Amino acid sequence: RLWRLLKAVSNWNNETFKITAEIIRRADIAPMMIADLAGTIGVEQPDVALKIVLVRLRRDLADAVDAAAARAEKPRPAFASPDEEMAWRMREDPRKPVKQLIERSDDWDILPALAEQAPQAFLDILWPWYREVFDALARFAEPREMVVDYALSYEADFRFEDEAHTGLREQALLGALRIAVEQLAEHDPE
């Protein structure tokens, strides 16, 4: 009932945001419901909508990092073959919970629209969260030999316009980041 009431609030202030953030931290509100609220608020107050989304994303990232840490602590068994080792690594990869968080799209379909509407606010509010995600991916990556390349080469599956031939759908969290950067570069090059 309280969530429905929040959706009816027409002018959000700091106090309303604090109440909403506390509800998100305490209750298991579905991301779809949070995205729906953010979509309603985002028409007039995109910065507030993005801050509401950030509360849930931080919670989800903390859970993903905890799950990654638990996976990382699992002892590595002896392998009979390289194929067996590769299968184990794919199945038990500590980065998997973090990758699933960043690469999911179903819950945050509102974010690309908010990124397009308010790219500067999007980056100001959400960029630190993206950095935490990339840092977590790097922290739980297996040590590598000195290789000169992109450190997270298979982690963030970004899509760009010239890749439309792949037929794969762009993930909302990654797509929103791409849109915000492109919009800001186009409208405010400096």
C-alpha positions as CSV (number, residue, x, y, z in Angstrom):
1,R,0.0,0.0,0.0
2,L,2.8,2.4,0.8
3,W,4.4,1.7,-2.5
4,R,1.2,2.7,-4.3
5,L,1.1,5.8,-2.3
6,L,4.6,6.7,-3.2
7,K,3.7,6.3,-6.9
8,A,1.0,9.0,-6.4
9,V,3.5,11.6,-5.0
10,S,3.8,14.3,-7.6
11,N,6.6,16.4,-6.2
12,W,9.4,14.5,-4.6
13,N,11.5,16.1,-1.9
14,N,14.4,14.8,0.2
15,E,12.2,13.4,2.9
16,T,10.1,11.4,0.5
17,F,13.3,10.1,-1.1
18,K,14.7,9.0,2.3
19,I,11.5,7.1,3.2
20,T,11.6,5.4,-0.2
21,A,15.2,4.5,0.1
22,E,14.6,3.0,3.6
23,I,11.8,0.9,2.2
24,I,14.0,-0.4,-0.6
25,R,16.8,-1.2,1.8
26,R,14.5,-3.1,4.3
27,A,11.9,-4.8,2.0
28,D,12.4,-7.0,-1.0
29,I,10.7,-4.7,-3.5
30,A,11.0,-6.2,-6.9
31,P,13.3,-4.2,-9.3
32,M,10.4,-4.1,-11.7
33,M,8.3,-2.2,-9.2
34,I,11.2,0.2,-8.5
35,A,11.7,0.7,-12.2
36,D,8.0,1.4,-12.6
37,L,8.2,4.1,-9.9
38,A,11.4,5.5,-11.4
39,G,9.6,5.8,-14.8
40,T,6.8,7.7,-13.2
41,I,9.0,10.1,-11.3
42,G,11.6,10.3,-14.1
43,V,9.3,12.3,-16.3
44,E,9.6,15.4,-14.1
45,Q,12.5,14.5,-11.7
46,P,15.0,12.2,-13.4
47,D,17.6,12.8,-10.8
48,V,15.3,11.5,-8.0
49,A,14.3,8.5,-10.2
50,L,18.0,7.7,-10.7
51,K,18.8,8.0,-7.0
52,I,15.9,5.6,-6.2
53,V,17.3,3.1,-8.7
54,L,20.7,3.5,-7.2
55,V,19.5,2.4,-3.8
56,R,18.4,-0.9,-5.2
57,L,21.4,-1.3,-7.4
58,R,23.7,-0.8,-4.4
59,R,21.8,-3.5,-2.5
60,D,22.0,-5.9,-5.4
61,L,25.7,-5.2,-5.9
62,A,26.5,-5.9,-2.2
63,D,24.6,-9.2,-2.5
64,A,26.5,-10.1,-5.7
65,V,29.9,-9.3,-4.1
66,D,29.0,-11.4,-1.1
67,A,28.1,-14.3,-3.4
68,A,31.3,-13.8,-5.4
69,A,33.4,-13.8,-2.2
70,A,31.8,-17.0,-1.1
71,R,32.5,-18.6,-4.5
72,A,36.1,-17.4,-4.4
73,E,36.7,-19.1,-1.1
74,K,35.7,-22.5,-2.4
75,P,38.8,-24.8,-2.7
76,R,39.9,-25.7,-6.2
77,P,39.8,-29.4,-6.7
78,A,42.4,-31.4,-8.6
79,F,41.5,-31.8,-12.3
80,A,42.0,-34.8,-14.4
81,S,42.1,-32.8,-17.6
82,P,42.2,-29.2,-18.9
83,D,38.6,-29.6,-20.1
84,E,37.5,-30.5,-16.6
85,E,39.3,-27.5,-15.2
86,M,37.7,-25.2,-17.8
87,A,34.2,-26.6,-17.1
88,W,34.8,-26.1,-13.3
89,R,36.0,-22.5,-13.9
90,M,32.9,-21.7,-16.0
91,R,30.6,-23.2,-13.4
92,E,32.3,-21.8,-10.3
93,D,33.5,-18.5,-11.6
94,P,33.4,-16.0,-8.7
95,R,32.5,-13.2,-11.1
96,K,29.3,-14.9,-12.1
97,P,27.0,-13.1,-9.6
98,V,28.4,-9.7,-10.5
99,K,28.3,-10.5,-14.3
100,Q,24.7,-11.6,-13.9
101,L,23.9,-8.3,-12.2
102,I,25.4,-6.1,-14.9
103,E,24.2,-8.1,-17.8
104,R,20.6,-8.6,-16.9
105,S,18.1,-6.5,-18.7
106,D,14.6,-7.5,-17.7
107,D,14.4,-5.4,-14.5
108,W,15.8,-2.0,-15.6
109,D,14.3,-1.3,-19.0
110,I,13.5,2.3,-17.9
111,L,17.2,3.2,-17.5
112,P,18.0,3.8,-21.2
113,A,15.1,6.3,-21.4
114,L,16.4,8.1,-18.2
115,A,19.9,8.0,-19.6
116,E,18.7,9.7,-22.8
117,Q,16.6,12.2,-21.0
118,A,19.2,13.2,-18.4
119,P,22.7,11.9,-19.4
120,Q,24.6,14.2,-17.1
121,A,22.5,13.3,-14.1
122,F,22.7,9.6,-15.1
123,L,26.5,9.7,-15.1
124,D,26.8,11.8,-12.0
125,I,24.5,9.5,-10.0
126,L,25.2,6.0,-11.4
127,W,28.8,6.1,-12.7
128,P,30.2,5.4,-9.2
129,W,28.1,2.3,-9.0
130,Y,29.3,1.1,-12.4
131,R,32.9,1.7,-11.2
132,E,32.2,-0.5,-8.2
133,V,30.8,-3.2,-10.5
134,F,33.9,-3.1,-12.7
135,D,36.2,-3.1,-9.6
136,A,34.4,-6.1,-8.3
137,L,34.8,-7.9,-11.6
138,A,38.5,-7.1,-11.6
139,R,38.9,-8.1,-7.9
140,F,37.4,-11.6,-8.5
141,A,39.2,-12.2,-11.8
142,E,41.8,-14.9,-11.9
143,P,45.4,-13.7,-11.9
144,R,46.7,-13.4,-15.4
145,E,50.1,-13.3,-17.0
146,M,51.3,-9.9,-18.1
147,V,49.1,-9.4,-21.1
148,V,48.5,-6.0,-22.7
149,D,44.8,-5.9,-23.4
150,Y,41.5,-4.8,-22.0
151,A,41.6,-6.0,-18.4
152,L,37.9,-7.1,-18.4
153,S,37.8,-8.4,-21.9
154,Y,34.8,-10.7,-21.6
155,E,32.9,-9.0,-18.7
156,A,30.8,-6.2,-19.9
157,D,28.9,-7.2,-23.0
158,F,28.4,-3.7,-24.5
159,R,26.5,-3.4,-27.8
160,F,26.9,-0.7,-30.4
161,E,24.8,0.4,-33.4
162,D,27.1,-1.3,-36.0
163,E,26.7,-4.6,-34.2
164,A,23.0,-4.9,-34.9
165,H,23.7,-7.9,-37.1
166,T,24.4,-10.1,-34.1
167,G,20.6,-10.2,-33.3
168,L,21.4,-10.1,-29.6
169,R,19.5,-7.6,-27.4
170,E,21.3,-4.9,-25.6
171,Q,21.3,-5.3,-21.8
172,A,19.5,-2.4,-20.1
173,L,22.2,-1.5,-17.5
174,L,25.0,-1.5,-20.1
175,G,22.9,0.1,-22.8
176,A,21.9,2.9,-20.5
177,L,25.5,3.6,-19.7
178,R,26.4,3.7,-23.4
179,I,23.4,6.0,-24.2
180,A,24.3,8.4,-21.4
181,V,27.9,8.7,-22.6
182,E,26.9,9.1,-26.2
183,Q,24.2,11.7,-25.4
184,L,26.5,13.7,-23.2
185,A,29.3,13.6,-25.9
186,E,26.8,14.7,-28.5
187,H,25.1,17.5,-26.6
188,D,28.0,18.7,-24.4
189,P,31.3,17.7,-26.0
190,E,33.4,19.4,-23.3
